[in-house]
């Protein structure tokens, strides 16, 4: 019997409507089907995020630990196996694909150490409190907080290395593209700016729009993860030959410019005082230290993208952390 977490049910109902309800209803049957078809046995409690149910399993034929991932197939997730295989072929540091069912989107993935996310390096992993998008590291002001910032900087440095390896791979044909996303964002931008309640935020978002227009003609062709934050990087397992390696998972891939990848590492474990330091560290890791203007414009594009979605859902103000990221990057020009 598969117990579906209430939080996963709630997010699917809220964000995916009828499709989400159908997906949740089908989950027990899907899990049973692939446990049987792929010769798997359960090996731990179910895990979940906003989009997927993940079952730790063991492949009975050879005893290999794995993870069965079940998720709704949509524009963001359909490219996941394509991206993971491209990164795998390049040795770029992503989780390995052991099986895939194109019809349902079911994935059998290499098992990583789910108890060791990169967020734990910053004191925000399991058992440490906080974590997730918007969790704060804190402003330096005492020895404990200074230590937390130092640990967070170590995590940023690791993430930058992972990001550089992923972004070095050219995007396979057929993935969604940043060019298409930018076209939609810019078309929606005037109405989004107009609907913000605060005049200062309207000016701030207009500056983001202007920055994106400057780079829109060159959207790039690298294979982007799009959601590379500190909980989407886990430690590799020694029994899989990946001891000491930090491994990326859960991409929402698209083809585009690596500058569009930086925002999650600025927003996740948010610390206003560290925004510019993180931005500089990540651009250096990507070899963009001489092209920070382009990276800044694409990062402001993520602020715009989130604003388009939020206003479309009825919001009339920017997320405070997103607005602060935009202010800090614009002030650092």
C-alpha positions in Angstrom: 0.0 0.0 0.0 1.4 3.4 -1.0 0.5 6.3 1.3 0.5 9.6 -0.6 1.7 12.5 1.6 -0.9 15.1 2.2 1.5 17.9 1.2 2.0 16.4 -2.3 -1.8 16.0 -2.7 -2.3 19.6 -1.7 0.3 21.0 -4.1 -1.0 18.9 -7.0 -4.5 20.0 -6.4 -3.5 23.6 -6.0 -1.2 23.9 -9.0 -2.3 21.3 -11.5 -6.1 21.2 -11.0 -7.8 18.3 -12.7 -4.6 16.9 -14.0 -3.1 16.9 -10.5 -6.1 15.2 -9.1 -5.9 12.5 -11.8 -2.2 12.1 -11.1 -2.7 11.6 -7.4 -5.5 9.1 -8.0 -3.3 7.1 -10.3 -0.2 7.1 -8.0 -0.8 3.9 -6.1 -1.5 1.9 -9.3 1.6 3.5 -11.0 3.8 2.6 -8.0 2.6 -1.0 -7.9 3.0 -1.4 -11.7 6.6 -0.2 -11.8 7.6 -2.1 -8.7 6.5 -5.2 -10.4 7.6 -4.5 -14.0 11.1 -3.3 -13.1 11.6 -5.9 -10.4 11.9 -3.6 -7.4 11.2 -3.9 -3.7 10.6 -1.0 -1.3 13.6 0.0 0.8 12.5 2.9 3.0 9.9 5.5 3.5 8.5 7.5 0.6 9.9 10.9 -0.1 8.3 13.8 -2.0 8.6 17.3 -3.3 6.1 19.7 -4.9 6.0 17.6 -8.0 6.9 14.0 -7.4 6.7 10.9 -5.2 10.0 9.1 -4.8 10.2 5.6 -3.4 13.6 4.2 -2.3 13.9 0.8 -3.8 16.3 -2.1 -4.5 16.5 -3.8 -7.9 16.0 -7.4 -7.0 17.9 -8.8 -10.0 21.3 -7.4 -8.8 20.7 -5.7 -5.4 21.4 -2.2 -6.8 19.8 0.6 -4.6 17.7 2.9 -6.7 14.9 5.5 -6.5 11.6 5.2 -8.3 10.3 8.7 -9.2 6.7 9.2 -10.2 5.7 12.7 -11.5 3.1 14.4 -13.7 4.5 14.8 -17.2 4.3 18.5 -18.2 6.4 21.0 -20.1 8.9 21.3 -17.3 9.4 17.6 -16.5 9.2 16.0 -19.9 12.8 16.8 -20.7 14.2 15.4 -17.4 15.4 12.0 -18.8 16.8 13.6 -21.9 18.8 16.1 -19.8 20.0 13.5 -17.3 21.2 11.2 -20.0 23.0 14.0 -21.8 24.8 15.0 -18.6 25.5 11.3 -17.8 27.2 10.8 -21.2 29.3 13.9 -20.6 30.2 12.9 -17.0 28.8 16.2 -15.8 27.7 15.2 -12.3 24.0 14.5 -12.5 22.0 11.5 -11.1 22.1 8.5 -13.3 19.0 7.1 -15.2 18.4 3.4 -14.8 15.0 3.2 -16.4 12.3 5.4 -18.0 8.7 5.0 -19.1 7.9 7.8 -21.6 4.2 7.3 -21.4 3.9 7.9 -17.7 7.2 9.8 -17.0 8.2 7.2 -14.4 11.9 7.2 -13.8 14.2 4.7 -12.1 17.2 6.7 -10.9 20.5 6.0 -9.2 20.1 6.2 -5.4 22.0 9.1 -3.8 22.4 9.8 -0.1 19.1 11.5 0.6 20.2 12.3 4.1 23.0 14.5 2.9 21.7 17.5 0.8 24.1 20.3 0.1 21.9 22.5 2.3 23.3 20.6 5.2 26.7 22.1 4.6 25.0 25.5 5.4 23.4 24.2 8.5 20.0 23.9 6.9 19.9 20.2 6.1 17.7 17.5 7.8 17.6 18.1 11.5 19.2 21.5 11.3 16.0 23.5 11.0 15.1 25.9 8.2 16.0 25.0 4.7 13.9 25.2 1.5 13.2 28.2 -0.5 13.3 31.4 1.5 15.1 29.9 4.6 17.4 32.5 6.0 21.1 32.0 6.9 21.0 35.2 8.9 23.0 38.4 8.9 26.5 38.2 10.4 26.4 39.6 13.9 27.8 37.0 16.2 30.2 34.0 16.2 27.5 31.5 15.4 26.0 33.5 12.5 29.5 34.3 11.1 30.1 30.5 11.1 26.8 29.9 9.3 27.7 32.4 6.6 31.1 30.7 6.2 29.4 27.4 5.8 26.9 28.8 3.4 29.7 30.2 1.3 31.3 26.7 1.1 27.9 25.4 -0.1 27.8 28.2 -2.8 31.3 27.2 -4.0 30.3 23.6 -4.3 27.1 24.5 -6.1 29.1 26.7 -8.5 31.3 23.8 -9.4 28.3 21.5 -10.1 26.6 24.3 -12.1 29.7 24.8 -14.2 29.9 21.1 -15.2 26.2 21.0 -16.1 26.2 24.2 -18.1 29.3 23.1 -20.1 27.0 20.6 -21.9 25.2 21.7 -25.1 21.4 21.3 -25.0 20.0 18.4 -26.9 17.5 19.1 -29.6 13.8 19.3 -28.7 14.0 20.8 -25.2 12.0 23.9 -24.3 14.1 27.1 -24.9 14.9 30.2 -23.0 14.2 32.2 -26.1 10.5 31.1 -26.1 10.3 31.8 -22.4 11.7 35.3 -22.8 9.2 36.0 -25.6 6.3 35.2 -23.3 7.8 37.1 -20.4 8.3 40.3 -22.4 4.9 40.1 -23.9 3.3 39.9 -20.5 5.6 42.4 -18.8 3.7 45.7 -19.4 0.5 44.3 -17.8 2.5 42.8 -14.9 4.3 46.0 -14.1 1.0 48.0 -14.3 -0.7 45.7 -11.8 1.9 46.0 -9.1 0.5 48.1 -6.3 3.7 49.9 -5.2 5.2 52.5 -7.4 8.8 51.6 -6.3 8.2 48.0 -7.2 6.8 49.0 -10.6 10.0 50.9 -11.3 12.1 48.0 -10.1 10.4 45.5 -12.3 10.6 47.9 -15.3 14.3 47.9 -14.7 14.3 44.1 -14.8 12.3 44.2 -18.1 14.8 46.7 -19.6 17.7 44.5 -18.6 16.1 41.4 -20.2 15.4 43.2 -23.4 19.2 43.9 -23.8 20.0 40.2 -23.8 16.9 38.7 -25.3 18.4 38.3 -28.8 21.0 35.9 -27.6 19.2 33.3 -25.3 22.0 30.7 -25.5 22.2 27.0 -26.2 23.6 25.4 -23.0 21.7 22.6 -21.1 20.3 24.4 -18.1 18.9 22.7 -14.9 16.7 25.7 -14.1 16.2 24.7 -10.4 19.7 24.1 -9.0 19.3 25.0 -5.3 21.0 23.5 -2.3 18.4 20.7 -1.8 18.7 19.6 -5.4 22.3 18.5 -4.9 22.9 15.4 -2.8 26.0 13.5 -1.8 26.9 10.5 -3.9 27.0 7.0 -2.5 30.3 5.0 -2.1 28.5 1.8 -3.2 27.8 3.5 -6.5 31.4 4.7 -6.9 30.5 8.3 -6.2 32.0 8.8 -2.7 32.9 12.4 -2.2 30.9 13.6 -5.2 28.0 16.1 -5.1 25.3 15.1 -7.6 22.6 17.2 -9.2 19.0 15.9 -9.5 15.5 17.1 -10.2 16.1 19.4 -13.3 13.4 21.3 -15.1 15.7 21.5 -18.2 15.7 24.0 -21.0 18.2 25.3 -23.6 19.6 28.7 -22.7 22.2 31.0 -21.3 24.0 29.9 -18.0 23.3 33.3 -16.5 19.7 32.2 -16.2 20.8 29.5 -13.7 22.0 31.7 -10.8 18.7 32.8 -9.2 17.9 29.7 -7.2 21.2 29.8 -5.4 20.6 33.5 -4.5 17.0 32.9 -3.3 17.3 29.5 -1.6 18.8 30.0 1.9 18.3 33.7 1.3 20.6 36.2 2.9 20.4 39.8 1.6 23.9 40.6 2.6 25.3 37.7 0.7 23.5 38.3 -2.6 26.3 40.1 -4.4 29.0 37.7 -3.0 27.1 34.7 -4.2 26.5 36.2 -7.6 30.2 37.0 -8.0 31.2 33.5 -6.9 28.8 31.8 -9.2 29.7 33.9 -12.2 33.4 33.2 -11.6 32.6 29.5 -11.4 30.9 29.7 -14.8 33.7 31.7 -16.3 31.4 34.8 -16.6 33.4 37.1 -14.4 34.1 39.3 -17.4 30.5 39.2 -18.6 28.6 39.8 -15.3 26.3 42.3 -17.0 24.8 39.5 -19.1 24.6 37.2 -16.1 22.9 40.0 -14.1 20.4 40.6 -16.9 19.4 37.0 -17.0 19.1 36.8 -13.2 16.8 39.8 -13.3 14.9 37.8 -15.9 14.2 35.2 -13.3 12.7 38.0 -11.0 10.5 39.0 -14.0 9.5 35.4 -14.7 8.4 34.9 -11.1 6.6 38.2 -11.1 4.7 37.1 -14.2 3.6 34.0 -12.5 2.7 35.6 -9.2 0.7 38.4 -10.8 -1.1 35.9 -12.9 -2.1 34.2 -9.6 -3.5 37.5 -8.3 -0.6 38.9 -6.4 0.0 42.6 -6.5 3.5 42.8 -5.0 6.9 41.2 -5.6 8.1 38.5 -3.3 10.3 40.4 -0.8 13.4 38.3 -1.3 13.1 38.5 -5.1 12.7 42.3 -4.9 15.8 42.5 -2.7 17.8 40.4 -5.1 16.9 42.7 -7.9 17.8 45.8 -5.9 21.2 44.5 -4.8 22.2 43.4 -8.3 21.1 46.6 -9.9 22.9 48.6 -7.3 26.1 46.6 -7.9 26.4 47.5 -11.6 
